[in-house]
């Protein structure tokens, strides 16, 4: 049990994850419990992971990880658990089995699906940038837009008629924006 007055450390946070806790964030030593993701969040994760997996079978220069905690700053500790991140490194599978990673991914994907996730996106994006994460995709399930933050230039908002491309992290990767939000084939409405 963590004393209410004490800041939560990265080690405390990892223990919570190890015990089965999910949908947590650690910001400046303060533990934040997030709402469970909704159905649309799950659709985006399913569709994006399927497309990225197909891409990575052919292009093996990166590895995708899901719900890995990224240790972004210390004392007080900040750890965010984005929906997906990609690492490009010589040892591709170093990060796969970790609950919390100290490595900087080349791409982070956040999904703004619940009110608390949407409210915290600006601060999370600032934390990623301060930690040196070069590329961030923010997928908004309410507006069905993708906000692509690249290493250089202004963020781009992609709408229903646009295609999300993986440059510069996943060269040659693309997925039409509407496909991110599509129901899986087994869903009957």
C-alpha positions as CSV (number, residue, x, y, z in Angstrom):
1,X,0.0,0.0,0.0
2,X,1.3,3.4,-0.9
3,X,0.9,6.1,1.7
4,X,-1.5,8.8,0.5
5,X,0.9,11.7,1.3
6,X,4.0,10.1,-0.4
7,X,4.8,10.6,-4.1
8,X,4.4,7.4,-6.1
9,X,7.7,6.1,-7.5
10,X,8.3,4.3,-10.7
11,X,8.9,1.1,-8.7
12,X,5.5,1.6,-6.9
13,X,3.9,2.1,-10.3
14,X,5.5,-1.1,-11.8
15,X,4.3,-3.1,-8.7
16,X,0.8,-1.9,-9.3
17,X,1.0,-3.1,-12.9
18,X,2.5,-6.4,-11.9
19,X,-0.4,-6.9,-9.5
20,X,-2.8,-6.6,-12.4
21,X,-3.8,-2.9,-12.1
22,X,-4.4,-1.3,-15.5
23,X,-5.4,2.1,-16.9
24,X,-3.0,4.0,-14.7
25,X,-0.8,7.0,-15.3
26,X,1.9,8.5,-13.1
27,X,2.4,12.2,-13.5
28,X,4.9,14.0,-11.3
29,X,4.7,11.3,-8.7
30,X,0.9,11.5,-8.6
31,X,-1.1,8.3,-9.5
32,X,-4.0,8.9,-11.9
33,X,-6.6,6.2,-12.5
34,X,-8.1,6.4,-15.9
35,X,-11.5,5.2,-17.0
36,X,-11.5,1.8,-18.8
37,X,-11.2,2.2,-22.5
38,X,-14.5,2.1,-24.5
39,X,-15.4,0.0,-27.5
40,X,-14.2,2.5,-30.1
41,X,-10.8,2.6,-28.3
42,X,-10.7,-1.2,-28.8
43,X,-11.6,-0.9,-32.4
44,X,-8.8,1.5,-33.1
45,X,-6.3,-0.7,-31.2
46,X,-7.4,-3.7,-33.2
47,X,-7.3,-2.0,-36.6
48,X,-4.1,-0.2,-36.0
49,X,-2.3,-3.3,-34.5
50,X,-3.5,-5.4,-37.4
51,X,-2.1,-2.9,-40.0
52,X,1.1,-2.4,-38.1
53,X,1.7,-6.1,-37.7
54,X,1.2,-6.7,-41.5
55,X,3.7,-3.9,-42.1
56,X,6.3,-5.2,-39.6
57,X,6.2,-8.7,-41.1
58,X,7.6,-7.2,-44.3
59,X,9.7,-4.4,-42.7
60,X,11.6,-5.6,-39.6
61,X,13.3,-2.4,-38.6
62,X,11.0,-1.7,-35.6
63,X,8.9,-3.5,-33.0
64,X,5.5,-2.4,-31.7
65,X,4.6,-2.6,-28.0
66,X,1.1,-2.2,-26.5
67,X,0.3,-0.7,-23.1
68,X,4.0,-0.4,-22.1
69,X,4.7,2.2,-19.4
70,X,7.2,4.8,-20.6
71,X,9.3,6.2,-17.8
72,X,9.6,9.8,-19.1
73,X,11.0,11.8,-16.1
74,X,12.4,11.2,-12.6
75,X,12.0,12.6,-9.1
76,X,9.1,13.0,-9.2
77,X,8.5,10.1,-11.6
78,X,6.3,10.4,-14.7
79,X,5.2,7.3,-16.6
80,X,2.6,7.2,-19.3
81,X,1.1,4.0,-20.8
82,X,0.2,4.8,-24.4
83,X,-2.0,2.5,-26.5
84,X,1.0,1.7,-28.7
85,X,4.6,2.6,-29.2
86,X,7.3,1.6,-31.7
87,X,11.0,1.2,-31.0
88,X,13.7,1.1,-33.7
89,X,16.8,-0.4,-32.3
90,X,19.4,-3.0,-33.0
91,X,17.9,-5.4,-30.4
92,X,14.2,-5.3,-31.6
93,X,12.7,-7.3,-28.8
94,X,14.3,-5.7,-25.8
95,X,11.1,-3.8,-24.9
96,X,8.4,-6.4,-25.6
97,X,8.2,-8.1,-22.2
98,X,8.6,-5.0,-20.1
99,X,5.9,-3.4,-18.0
100,X,7.8,-0.1,-17.8
101,X,10.6,0.9,-20.2
102,X,13.3,3.5,-19.8
103,X,14.0,3.5,-23.5
104,X,12.6,6.3,-25.7
105,X,10.3,5.0,-28.5
106,X,10.4,6.5,-31.9
107,X,6.6,6.6,-32.2
108,X,3.9,6.9,-29.5
109,X,0.2,6.4,-30.3
110,X,-2.3,7.9,-27.8
111,X,-6.1,7.3,-28.2
112,X,-8.4,10.0,-26.8
113,X,-11.4,7.8,-26.2
114,X,-12.7,8.6,-22.7
115,X,-13.1,12.1,-21.1
116,X,-10.1,11.7,-18.8
117,X,-7.8,10.5,-21.7
118,X,-8.9,13.4,-23.8
119,X,-8.4,16.0,-21.0
120,X,-4.9,14.9,-20.3
121,X,-3.6,14.7,-23.9
122,X,-2.0,18.1,-24.1
123,X,0.1,17.4,-21.0
124,X,1.0,13.9,-22.1
125,X,2.1,15.2,-25.5
126,X,4.3,17.8,-23.7
127,X,5.8,15.0,-21.6
128,X,6.6,12.9,-24.7
129,X,8.2,15.9,-26.4
130,X,10.2,16.9,-23.3
131,X,11.5,13.3,-23.1
132,X,12.6,13.2,-26.7
133,X,9.9,11.1,-28.4
134,X,10.1,12.4,-32.0
135,X,6.7,11.2,-33.4
136,X,3.3,11.1,-31.7
137,X,0.0,10.2,-33.2
138,X,-3.1,11.2,-31.2
139,X,-6.2,9.3,-32.4
140,X,-9.5,11.0,-31.4
141,X,-12.4,8.6,-31.4
142,X,-15.0,11.3,-30.9
143,X,-14.1,13.5,-33.9
144,X,-12.5,10.5,-35.8
145,X,-9.4,12.6,-36.6
146,X,-5.8,11.8,-36.2
147,X,-3.4,14.5,-35.0
148,X,0.1,13.6,-36.3
149,X,3.0,15.3,-34.5
150,X,6.2,14.8,-36.5
151,X,9.8,15.7,-35.5
152,X,9.6,18.9,-37.6
153,X,6.8,21.2,-38.7
154,X,3.4,21.8,-37.3
155,X,1.1,19.0,-36.2
156,X,-1.2,17.8,-39.0
157,X,-4.9,16.9,-38.5
158,X,-6.0,14.0,-40.7
159,X,-9.7,13.7,-41.4
160,X,-11.9,11.0,-42.9
161,X,-10.7,11.5,-46.4
162,X,-7.0,11.3,-45.4
163,X,-4.5,8.5,-45.1
164,X,-2.2,8.1,-42.1
165,X,1.4,7.4,-43.2
166,X,4.2,6.1,-41.0
167,X,6.9,8.5,-42.1
168,X,9.6,8.8,-40.7
169,X,9.4,5.9,-38.3
170,X,7.5,3.4,-40.4
171,X,8.4,4.3,-44.0
172,X,5.9,2.9,-46.5
173,X,3.2,2.3,-43.8
174,X,-0.2,3.7,-44.5
175,X,-3.8,3.2,-43.4
176,X,-6.9,5.2,-44.4
177,X,-8.2,7.2,-41.5
178,X,-11.7,5.7,-41.7
179,X,-10.2,2.2,-41.4
180,X,-8.9,3.0,-37.9
181,X,-12.5,3.5,-36.6
182,X,-14.2,0.6,-38.5
183,X,-15.9,-2.1,-36.5
184,X,-14.2,-5.5,-36.7
185,X,-15.8,-8.0,-39.0
186,X,-17.5,-9.9,-36.2
187,X,-19.4,-6.9,-34.8
188,X,-23.1,-7.0,-35.7
189,X,-25.0,-3.7,-35.3
